[in-house]
Amino acid sequence: MKWKTLEADGCTWEVRSVVNSPDTGAAPDEEVLEFTTQSANMPPRRVVVRAGSLEVMDETALRSAYLRARPIGGDHYGRPGKRMSDAG
């Protein structure tokens, strides 16, 4: 399968749907989109969307999802190892 790609922030991002594990916070009718760079020079980003959305997303919808996505492995601002005070 060829992944959808998006050019943003000077990188090429691959977009894929990941398995909804309990720690993602996604409801049964939602899926998690993960954005990863082809060169692995930026941390992956994730966002929750309605299930089945990725298949019908165009460039504009992908860019909108990317802008809402947050880096994983850090806080809301992408700082590794630093958690926001309201995070569980």
Long-range contacts (C-beta under 8 A, 24 or more apart in sequence): 4-54, 4-57, 4-62, 5-38, 6-35, 6-59, 6-62, 6-63, 6-66, 8-63, 8-66, 9-42, 11-37, 11-38, 11-39, 11-41, 11-42, 12-37, 12-38, 12-39, 13-37, 13-38, 13-45, 13-66, 14-38, 15-54, 15-62, 15-65, 15-66, 16-54, 17-54, 18-46, 24-48, 33-65, 33-69, 34-72, 35-66, 35-69, 43-71, 43-72, 43-73, 43-74, 43-78, 43-80, 44-71, 44-72, 44-73, 45-69, 45-70, 45-71, 45-72, 46-70, 46-72
